[in-house]
Amino acid sequence: MVTDDGLLTQPWRSKLSTSPKQWDVQPRAPETHFAQFPDLPPLIVQILYNRGFTQPQDVEQFLAHNWANDDPLALKGMAEAVARLSQAIARQELIAVYGDYDVDGVTATTLMTQTLAALGGRVQAYIPNRFDEGYGLNNEALAELAERGVKLVLTVDCGIRSVKEVAYGNSLGLDIIITDHHHVGDELPPALAAINPKQPGCVYSFKDLAGVGLAYKLVQALLDCVPPNGLRAADFLDLVALGTIADLAPLYGENRKLAQAGLSMLNRSLRPGLAVLMEKIGARSHISAGTIGFAIGPRLNAAGRLDSALAAYHLLMAATEFEAIHLATQLDLQNRERQKLTQQTVDMARQAILADGGRNPLYFIHHDDFNPGIVGLAASRLSEEFYRPVLVAERGPEYTKGSARSIPEFHITEALDRCADLLVRYGGHAAAAGFTLANENIPAFEARLLEVAHQRLDPAALRPVLTVDAELNLRGVKPDLVEAITRLQPFGYGNPTPTFLTRRLTIKSLKTMGQDNQHLRLALHDGKQIWSAVAFRHGYWADKLRPSQLIDVVYMLDFNDWNGERRMQLEIKDLRPSE
């Protein structure tokens, strides 16, 4: 039954069907729960209930635009880090900000370098090359920094597992401060200070800040202890939003507020480099989390995936648009090359998985032709496609370097912990990780990973679940309700775009569109009005559908702005013939 608010009172739950995905419609919240929020549309209350916001104060905090910063000094190691940085600035000691080559690392490097320079510090950035050095601290880089006269190394987005490297840096006379958000190992590095909310003994309440989020907290604390020279931590929220969203940090709690504030800043004014990049890709309109995830982030990441991340760093550091023009062109060209290489890698790895017939709960695909800058993207696509943990790696002459992506049922970094004796280095979190191992250890590594996976996963039961927030009667959906849904943004990991189910819609028309007919546009009738719908990357559905057919549809609600008109639109995630 569907009530007047458009929500189904007893949600229908799909069984196995022709759709490869299992639809899981969330149960309706108790009626007493809706009564606590008389000023909110019931659908919004239901969406927030599904995300765990069951108390009025939690809902109020989630929806609030203003927010209180958590005290950065609650982060273990923060006081020591601020004291040493303040001392280095006062003494004019040379500081190196040691970053990473992804967007999180590059934005964090930019944030800290600009802050320390503005405070009068002598500072230089160091971003390792993915191909020559790999992820994180390395002895050669530390030796080079020491030779340059660096006295203090500040890591951002890396270092929490670099125990031996930090010890080596100490032997060179370097003071090292670690800021890193990744999964902590059994042993912490012997750094002057280590800032990571996941480390034992850290009382900071929010544990899921991105690397750039931790850098932001360090800037907050630093500006409270040294003359700020007119600088505000809020001046860097654009970088925080970029890194947080691009790194798939969960968009709840403090991350949500940081991303909201950063997106607002990005839509008011852009750094010269970002302005040129947005112009280059024809996206100077409203910037959303999706714009970062699908347009800006991939281009900034492309530099470090194919060559050096310094191009992305210099773009963000550019003082004028003129300085940024050639950098934006380079990043756009590299992104196109990245897309081509990614597809080639996915196709090769897919064949290996298909040859196995899907019998295993985990796959480790390695090849000497794979590009180490692409393997993470390939692993992500294949993990989503086959709904299994997937590791993709480049096999070099002596060492194999790769990336892993996983599913909610399997903590990939904990699995790598079980293989630590076979790995040269590794690190990550529940859903993603990077690793390096000697080629001679490949058979033992794969066997042990499969053993762990078989203990925790049943291959026959591995089926992607499409979570549905509510079953709707579209006749009750008006523009003001869609507008209320958009106010729950930014959407992303940890705060997924609300998804709905409507059954028995009639196909009035359908046609493919886009390059190679990869997308599908439909007109759907709910018995009262025609709804415009689009299914991205599902053009192949056209061969299985026909006009007048009744279908059940899982979709997202949004607006489509075209030729000065704004209309409601369904973005279809999945569909199947009605029963």
N, C-alpha and C positions, 0 to 999 in steps of 0.2 A: 504494500500500500504506500502511495505517495501522499504526503500531507500537503497542506496549503503552502508551507514554506519550500516545497519542491524536493524535500529530502525523503528518502524511502525509510519507513519505520522499521521494516524487517528486511535488511539488505539481502538480496539474492547473491549467493556465492557460486562462482562458476566452477564446474568440474572440468576434467580433461576434455579438451575440445580440439578443433582443427587449428586453433591458434597455438603456436609454440609456447606462449606465455600463459602463466596462471594468473587470473584476475582475482585479486584479494580486496573485496570491498570492505572498508572499515565499518565496524558496528556503529549504529547511531548512538550518540551520547544520551544519557538519561534525561528525561524531561526536566527533572529538577535542576540539571546543569544549565540548560538553556535559560531557565528562569532567572539565573544569576546575572544575565547579560541582556537586559531589555533593550539597550540602545544599539546592540550589534545585530546584523543580519544573522539568522540561524545558521546559514551556510558558513559564515566566517567563524562562528563559535565552533561548529563541527570540525572545520579544518584545524583550528588551534587545538582542539581537544585531541585530534589524531596525532598532533605533534607533541603531546604531553603537557600542554598548558591547561591544567585542570583547575587551578586556583585563580580567583579574580586578580590577586596581586601579580601573578605571573603573566596573565593576559595583558594587564595594564602596562607592565614593564616591557613586554614584547612590542606593544603598539606605540609606546611612547617615543617621541622624536628626540627629546632631551634625555641625557643619561649622565650618570656619575661615573667618573673614571675610578677603577680600582687602583689602590695605592701601589705604584710600581716598586716601592721599597719592600713590599710584602714578598717579592720574588727573591728567593734565596740567591745570594751572591751579588745582588744589585748594589748594596751599599759599598762593597769592596770595589766593584767595577767603577762606580761613579767617582770614588775617591782617587783611584789610580788614573782615570781619564782626566780628572781635574788637575792632578799633579802633572801629567804629561803636557797638558795645554799650558800650564803656568811655566813649566821648565822649557817649553819649546822643543820637546822630544819628538822625534819623528814617529808617527803612528801609522800603521798599515791596517786598513779595513779589508779583511780577507773574506771574500764572498763565495757565491756559487753561480753557476751559469744558467739557472732557470729564472723565471720572472720573479719569484719570491726572493731569490738570492740577489738578483740584479737591483731590484727596487730597494732591498735592505741596504745594499752597498751604497747606492745613490743617497739614500736617506742619511746614513751615518757619515758619509764623506762630506756631504753638503753641510750637515750640522757642525761637525768638528771644525771644518774650514771657517764657517761663519762665526764660530766662537774663538777664532784666532789660533786654532791648532795647526800644526804642520802635519798634513795627512796625505796619504796616497792610497789608491784602491788597488787591490790585487784580486783578480778573478781567474782561477785556474782554467786551463784549456781542457775540455772534456777528452780530447783525443790523446794529448801528450801527457796529461797529469791525472785525469780522472777526478772523481768527486772528493772534496774535503781537503784537509791539510796534507801536505806531503813534505818530506825532508828537504828535497831540492829547493822547493819554494821558500821554505823557512831559512835555509842557508843563504839564498839570494837576498831575502829581505834583510837578514843580519848584515850582509856585506854592504847593502845600501845605507846602513846606519840606522835602521829601524830599531826602536827600543821597546815598543809595545805593539802587539798584534791583537786586534779585535776581530773575532770571527763573527759572521752573521750567516744564519741558516746552515751551519755546518760545525763540526768539531767535537760533538758530544761523545763520539766513539773513538776519537783520535788519541788514544792513550799514549802509544809509543811516540807519535809525532810531537805531541806536546812536551813529553819528556825530552825529546831531542832538541826542541826549541829552547827549553829551559837551559840545556847544556850550552847553548850558544849565547846565553845571556839575555834571551828574550823573555819579557813578561807577556803572558797570553791570557786574554779574557775570552771565554767561550759564550756565545749566545746561539742557541740552537733549540728547535722545537721537536726534533725527531726523537724516536724511541730510544730510551736510555739503556745502555748495556750493563753488564754486571759490575763493571769497574768504571769509575769516572776518571777523566784525564786529570793530571796534576797541574791544573791551571791556577792562575792567581785568583780567578773567579769563574764560576760556571753558572750561567743563567739559563735554566730550563725548567718550566713549571712541572714537568713530569718527573724530575729527579726526586729521590727520597728526601724527606724533610722540608720540602717546599710547601708553604701554606697558602700560596696564591690560589684563589678560588677557581679561576678559569684556566683550564689546562690545555686548551686547544688553539692558542694563538699561533699564527703562522710565523715564519722567521722574521718577516718585516714587521709583524705585530710586536714581537719581542724587541726589535730595534726601536720601534716607536716608544715602548715603555722605557727603554734606556734613555732615549732623548728626553722624555718627560722628567725622569729623575735627575738627569744631568742639568736641565735648565732650571731646576729648583736649587741647584747647588753652585752654579757659576753665573756670572753676569750674562744675561741672555742676548745682549746686543740687539734687542728688538726682535729676536727670533721667538716663534711660538711652535710648540710641537704640532699644533693643528695645521701649520703651513705644509705639512708633509702627508696629510691624510689621503691625498690623491694617490701617492705611492703605496700607502697602506692598503687601500682598496684594490689597486692593481695586483699586488702580490698576494693578498689574502684570497681573492676570488680566483686568480689564475692557478694558485696552488691547491685549489679544492679544499681549503680549510672550511670546516663546518660553519655555516652562516647562522649561528645562534649565539646567544650570550654576547660577550664583548665583541666577538668578530662581527656580528650583525650590526652593532652600533658603529663600529669603525668603518665597515663597508658602506653603510648608509651615509655617514658623514663624508666619506671619501668620494662617493658617487655624486653627492650634491656639489662638492668642490669641483669635480671633473666637468660637471654640467654648467658651472659658472664661468670657469676659465681653464684653459689647458696650458700645460707647459709647452714651450715652443716646439719641442720635438714631437710631442703627442699631437699637437695641432697639425703639423705637417703630415704625420702618419695617418691621421684620420682623413685629411684631405686626399691623400694618396689612394686610400681604399674607398673613398666616396661615402664616408660614414660620419659626417660632421653633425648629424642630428643627435637626438637624445642618446646619452650613453647609459646603458644598463649593465647589469651583471652579465647578461648574454653578450653584449658588445665586447666586454673584456674577455669572456671565455671563448668566443668564437672568432673575434676579429683582431683585437689588440694583443691579447696574450699569445696566440700562436705566432704572430709576427715577431714579437720580442723574443720568444723562445727560439725562433728559427735560427737566430745568430749563433747561439750556443750549441744547437743541434748539428749544424753543418760546419761551423768554423769556430770563431771566437765570440764569446758573449760581449766583448768590449764594444761592439757596434751598438747593441741595445743599451749598454751603460752610457755611452757617449750621447746617444739620442736623448736619453732622459736628463742628462747633464747639460745639454745644449742651451746656451743663453739666448740664441736668436734662431728664427726659423731658417735663415740662410745657412747656418751651420748644420742644420738637421736635414736639409733637402736630400743630399746624396746618401745619408744614413737611412732615411726612410725608404728610398728607392732600393737600396741594398737589402733591407729587411723584407720588403715586399717580394723581391726576386727570390730571396732565399726561402721564403715561405712557400712559393710555388714549387721550388725544387723539393722542399720538404714534403709537400703533399704527394708528389710523384714517387719519391723514394718510399714513403710510408705505404702507399698502395702496393708497390712492388714487394715490400717486406711482408705485408699482410698476406698477399696472395701466396708467396712461397711458404710461409709458416702454416697457412690454412691447409695446404695440401698435405703437410706432414700430419696434421691433426686428423684430417679426413681419412688418411690412409690407415689410421689406427681404429677408426670406426667409433670413436667416442667411448672406448671401454675404460679409459683411465680417468680418475678424478682431478688430475693435474697434468699440465704439459710443460715440458722444458724443450724449447726449440732453439738450436744454436747453429750458426753457419758462418763461414769465414767471409761471405759476401755481405753480411748485414752491416749496416751503419750504426755505430754505438749511440749516435744522437737520435736515432729513429726507433730503437728497439722498445722504448717505453710506450710510445704511441701505438706501435703494433701490438704489444702485449695488452694494452687497454682495450683496443678494438676486439681482439680475439677473446679476451676474458668475457666481454659483454656478449659476443656472438655465441660462444659455446657454454657460457655460464659455468666456468671453471677457473681456478687459479692458472695463470699462464705466465711463463717466464720466457723471454726472448733475449738472445744474447749474440754478440759478435765473438766468434772464436778467432783469436789472434794466434801468432806463432807460439807463444808460451802461455798466455793468459786469456781467459774468457771473461768479458765484461757484459753485464746484462741488466735488465730491469724486470721486475715482477709486478703484476697486477692481480688483485684477488677479488673475491666475492664476500658478502657479509658473514657467511658461515665459516670463513677460514682466515685467521690472522697470519698474514704472510711473513711478517717479521719474526713472530714467535716460531714459525716453522724454520726460518733461516737460523734462529738461535740454536735449533737442534742440529744444525749443520756447521756450526761456527768453526769447528776444528778443520773443516775442509775449505774454508773461505779465507782469502787474503784480507778482504774487508767487505763490510756490508752495513746497511742501515736503512731505516724507513719507518713505516707505521703499519697499521692494520691492513690497509688496502693497497699499499704500494711500497716497493723497496728497490734498492739498487745493490748490486753485488759484483765481486770479482773473485775468480778462483783460478788456480793453475789447471791447465788442460788435463794433466794426469789425474786430477780429482773428479773430472766430469762424470764418469760412470758411478762412482760411489756417491757423489752429490745427488745425482738424479734418482738413484735407488733409495736413498734415505728420504728425500723429499716425497717420493711416491709412497713410501712406507707411512710417513706422517699423514699424508693426505688420505690414504686408505683407512687409517685409524679414525679420521674425523669426518670423512665425507663418503656418501654412498653415490656412486656415479649414476645409478638408475633413478635416484630421487632428485638429481640436480636439474632444476627447471627454473628459469627466471620467473620471478614474481613481479607482476605489475600492480603496485599498490594503488587503490582507488579511494579517494577521499569520501565520495558520496555518490549515490545514484540519483540523478536529477531528472525532473520533468522540465524540458527546455522551455515550455510555455511560461514558466515562472521566472525565467532569466531575463533581466532588463540591464541596460547599460550601467545603471548605478551599482548593480551587484558586481558586474565585471570590474568596475572601477574600484570597488571595495577589495576585491581579490588582488588587484595590482598593488594596493597599498601594503600588502604583506611582503612585498619585495624588500631586499634583493633575494631572488631565488637562486638556489644552487645546492651544493652538497650540505646536508644538515638541515636545509629548509627547502625541500623540493617544491617545484611548481605544482600547485594543486591540480589534481587529476580527477576526472569525473566519468561516470558511465551513464549513457542513455540507450535504452533498447528500442528496437522496432522503428528505426528511422528509415524512411523511403528514399532510395537514390533517385533523384530527378535527372541528374546528368553527371558525367565524369569525363575528365580528360587529363592526359599527362602533360607535363610542362617541364621546363628547364633543360639543361644540357643532357643529352642522351635520354630524355624523357624520364629522368630519375625521380621526379616528384609527381604527385597526383592532386588534382583539384576536383572537389565534388560539390554538388548542390544537394542538400538533404532536407527532407520535409518531415516536420514533427506532427503533422495533422492540422497545423494552424498556419505556420509560416515556413519560408525557405531559409535555411542556414547555409552560409558559405563555410566550406571546410577545406583544409589542406593537409596532406600527408607527405611530409618531407622524407626523401629517400625511399619511398614506397611506391614508386611508379609501377612496379611489377604487379601490384594488386589489380591494375586495370584489366589484366587478362582473366581475372577470376570474378569480376563484378559485372553487373549489368543494370541498366535503368529499370526502375520499378521494384528492384530487389529490396527486401527488408534486411537491415543489418543492425547489430549491436555495436556501439562505438565507445571506446575509451579515449578521452581527449582532454586538452587543456583549453581554457577560455581566455581569449585575449581580444584586443582590437587590431584591426587592419586599417592602417592609414594609407589611402591611395587617392591621388588626384584631389586632395583637399577634403576628402570625405573620410569619416571614421565610422567603421562598421564592426559589429561583433563578429568573431570568427572562431571556429573550432579548429584546433591543431590536433589532428588525430595521432594517437600513439599506437593504437591497435584496433582491429575490428574483426568481426566474424559474422556469418549469416545468422539471422535470428532463428530461434527454435520455433 
